[in-house]
Amino acid sequence: MSLSSLLGDYTLQNVVLGAAMLGLVSGVLGSFAVLRKQSLLGDTLSHAALPGVCLGFIIAGGREMGSILAGALFTGSLAALVMLLLTRMSRLKTDAALGISLSVFFAIGVVLLTYIQGTGNASQGGLDAFLFGQAAATLRSDLWIMTAVGGVALALVAGLWKEFKLVSFDAQFAATQGMPVSLLDGLMTIMIALAVVIGLQMVGVVLMAAMVIAPAVAARQWANRLESMVVLSALFGILGGVVGAVISATGPGLATGPLIILSLSSVVLVSLLFAPRRGFLWEILKLRRDRRQLRYQRVLTTLYQLASHHADRHYRSEKRMLDTYLGADSRRALARLMARGLIIEQAPPPHEPGNNKRWVLTPAGCQEAERILATLGQEQAH
């Protein structure tokens, strides 16, 4: 299929626009869920939306998107309320409350879905597509609904940016400032429910949790400020949505929802591996550098301690002595210390057989060794 035919395809246009809108909203709102350590919240709300989908279908008597999304928002918000009540009025932790809400509401949804399938309603065909999404069924009217719902969520974030930021990082301090923390917490939860609602058509109940969390997780590896994280998360969400939609259009019978999630997962994987200061590769390199530095410091402080023991700062230490004392080969460390001007090499006395070179600390080496030992002493004191 040529590029011009792809761009002119009405169904693909709807899917790409819907995926971009979903990625934008999910990326922005998912950032707050990740920072609040409520990554499971998206999973709970998406599964809790299933009974709302079924209730909306029953009330409307068919697959009327507005009714279905309203029902999904209602049950998703109700599940969030149940979770908040369980954590505030019992000794249950957040993860346990989320697990209870997820299980109960999803079970109710499966029961209602089974009931609808047994009624023989001709319009119920394809209703189970909300489990895994059916992006190809997205209509232009659905896009207007998604845009309206997403616009409300983004407008709330923009209007309450300072409040959401403070509650996400330090809820106790926000409470001391007189902010309605519980109200803001509930509002953020409802907005995440809004993101879940607009994504049901695209990726479905089962995969929507990844759509909320993945862009924010990837952005967190690159950003140190909330503003940067939210912008990057939105861009990653749009990128994953559009790439997944285009790939599904170019391949026969490829599901759009799973491909969107796989695209986002690829972004997360690259971020986890290569992001500066937080990526796995960076950590591995830092660990190797720290280990080398530790070896150099051990050799230097050992030379200093031997010289102090003999009350001679110009004491000449043999490499064999150092290797025995340290239990490892010190050749590379000695070469590095000599290159930095912290030690100097001295030839063995003429009457001594072999090539047992000696190493002596320079004044700079003595000062560096004293600094290292003083630092270690302070750390042990604390």
Buried (B, 14 or more C-beta within 10 A) or exposed (E): EEEEEBEEBEEBBBBBBBBBBBBBBBBBBBBBBBBBEBBBBBBBBBBBBBBBBBBBBBEBEEBBBEBBBBBBBBBBBBBBBBBBEBBEEEEBEBEBBBBBBBEBBBEBBBEBBEEBEEEEBEEBEEBBBBBBBBBBBBBEEBBEBBBEBBEEBBEBBEEBEEBBBBBBEEBEEBBEEEBEBEEBBBBBBBBBBBBBBBBBBBBBBBBBBBBBBBBBBBBBBBBEEBEEBBBBBBBBBBBBBBBBBBBBBEEEEEBBBBBBBBBBBBBBEEBBEBBEEBBEEBEEEEEEEEEEEEBBBBBBBBBBEBBBEEEEBEBBBBBEBBBEBBEEEBEEBBEBBBEBEBBBEEEBEEEEEEEBBBBBBBEEBBEBBEEBBEEEEEEEEE
